[in-house]
C-alpha cells in the first residue's frame, strides 16, 4: 500500500502555484481556500483545482496567468454546497423531512420533547 499524508498549507500553496504558473496574494488566498476545503488531501487538492478550471472559475489570460477572484470561487462553492445539501434532504424519508422543517422553525436550540410534540401533531394531520 502507498500511504499519502495530507499536505500542509505550504505544500498546497506550492502545488497551486505550480499549476497556476505564478505566485501572488490571490494565489495565496486561493491556496488557503484549497487547503481549507480539502484538508490537504492530495487527491482532493488535484480535483479541486481541476473543477475550478473546468467550471470556468479560473480563466487564463494571454500571458498564461490565471485570472480569478477567490470571492467568486467561494460564492460558487457555497451555492454548490447548498445544492448538495438540498439533494441530500430530498432523499430523506418524508417524515424525517417534516421533522427537519419543524426543527428549522423552532430555532437553533430547542427541547427535544417540543420537536416530538409538534412533529407528531403535524404528521397526524
C-alpha atoms as one frame of an Amber mdcrd trajectory, in Angstrom:
protein
   0.000   0.000   0.000   1.068   3.529  -0.708   0.307   5.895   2.144  -0.085
   9.580   1.319  -0.213  12.043   4.173  -2.193  15.240   3.903  -0.268  18.221
   2.582   0.352  21.187   4.839  -0.681  24.666   3.677   2.809  25.384   2.333
   2.769  22.270   0.142  -0.745  23.068  -1.111   0.447  26.578  -1.949   3.394
  25.144  -3.895   1.035  22.824  -5.780  -1.442  25.601  -6.635   1.368  27.996
  -7.582   2.923  25.368  -9.807  -0.320  24.705 -11.657  -1.160  28.414 -11.865
   2.339  29.285 -13.034   2.531  32.201 -10.618   2.669  33.320  -7.035   0.687
  36.283  -5.792  -1.538  37.345  -2.935  -4.539  35.970  -4.829  -2.771  32.638
  -5.388  -2.034  32.569  -1.644  -5.717  33.217  -0.881  -6.719  30.504  -3.332
  -4.216  28.105  -1.756  -5.683  28.844   1.666  -9.172  28.127   0.330  -7.992
  24.886  -1.287  -6.312  23.824   1.957  -9.455  24.594   3.950 -11.790  22.764
   1.553  -9.581  19.689   1.040  -7.814  19.398   4.404  -4.645  18.971   2.341
  -5.694  15.625   0.861  -3.534  15.448  -2.305  -6.261  13.778  -4.375  -8.846
  16.377  -3.333  -6.400  19.238  -3.965  -5.894  17.997  -7.528  -9.657  17.502
  -8.018 -10.476  20.928  -6.607  -8.041  22.610  -8.983  -9.413  20.638 -11.944
 -13.011  21.545 -11.066 -12.398  25.288 -10.725 -10.601  25.289 -14.070 -13.169
  23.104 -15.843 -16.126  25.078 -14.490 -14.604  28.370 -15.617 -13.940  29.838
 -12.163 -10.362  30.369 -13.345  -9.503  31.780 -16.743  -6.094  32.034 -18.356
  -5.084  35.369 -19.882  -2.887  35.935 -22.960   0.224  35.733 -20.776  -0.774
  32.367 -19.382  -1.651  33.872 -15.969  -4.667  32.730 -14.016  -7.453  35.294
 -13.719  -9.919  34.754 -10.884 -11.210  36.111  -7.630 -11.259  33.958  -4.543
 -14.536  35.582  -3.502 -16.330  34.411  -6.661 -14.950  30.883  -6.208 -16.126
  30.869  -2.573 -19.573  32.100  -3.630 -19.881  29.344  -6.239 -18.755  26.733
  -3.721 -21.407  27.904  -1.249 -24.073  27.613  -3.950 -22.849  24.131  -4.891
 -22.795  23.068  -1.239 -26.367  24.300  -0.880 -27.462  22.260  -3.892 -25.786
  19.155  -2.497 -27.488  19.690   0.869 -30.826  20.124  -0.912 -30.315  16.860
  -2.830 -29.414  15.021   0.387 -32.532  16.323   2.102 -34.728  15.329  -0.839
 -33.603  11.697  -0.426 -34.727  11.577   3.220 -37.886   9.828   4.338 -40.891
  12.231   4.173 -41.426  12.052   7.961 -37.809  12.995   8.596 -38.057  15.895
   6.131 -41.122  17.129   8.000 -39.249  16.901  11.326 -36.409  18.957   9.823
 -38.872  21.617   8.674 -40.336  21.835  12.162 -36.888  21.920  13.781 -35.824
  24.757  11.491 -38.794  26.793  12.716 -38.014  26.116  16.373 -34.567  27.673
  16.133 -31.012  26.634  16.895 -31.653  25.351  20.437 -34.864  23.643  21.495
 -36.091  20.910  23.762 -36.419  17.535  22.041 -39.856  16.977  23.598 -41.161
  20.107  21.848 -39.915  18.804  18.499 -41.566  15.424  19.102 -44.851  17.019
  20.158 -45.032  19.467  17.254 -43.839  16.955  14.670 -46.341  14.312  15.817
 -49.161  16.831  15.654 -48.118  17.901  12.132 -47.793  14.296  10.911 -51.238
  13.367  12.304 -52.914  15.932  10.040
